[in-house]
Amino acid sequence: MLLMSVIGLIGCLVFFLVYQRYIPVVGVKKVTSCQEVESAILIDVRDFHEVKTKPCEDALHIPLPYLKRQYGDIPKNEVVIIVSDAVLKNLTVRQLSRKGVRVKGYWCL
């Protein structure tokens, strides 16, 4: 009985981790041009070395590991996030949504 409870708990934990990273976020569209970003604030959540190779001067740079403690620097308007892959997009959108920030779209560089 105890073994089944432990296995169930581990199964729930694995599902949660897979969901956070790999299940796509619904309602966040891909941005392909600067005209779509006009009214939103750009937030670059890529790592420092990725930003250095492909910089975006108009964006506020807060890497994902620092987002939890620096989300207060983000105005509560609509934001467009700059990401490097789908996993980073899913994690960022979920984290910002929990903090009350509306993510309008994402830009994959």
Secondary structure, DSSP 8 states (H G I E B T S, - for coil): -HHHHHHHHHHHHHHHHHHHHHS--TT-EE--SGGGGTTSEEEE-S-HHHHHHS--TTSEE--HHHHHHHGGGS-SSEEEEEESSHHHHHHHHHHHHHTT-EEEEEEE-
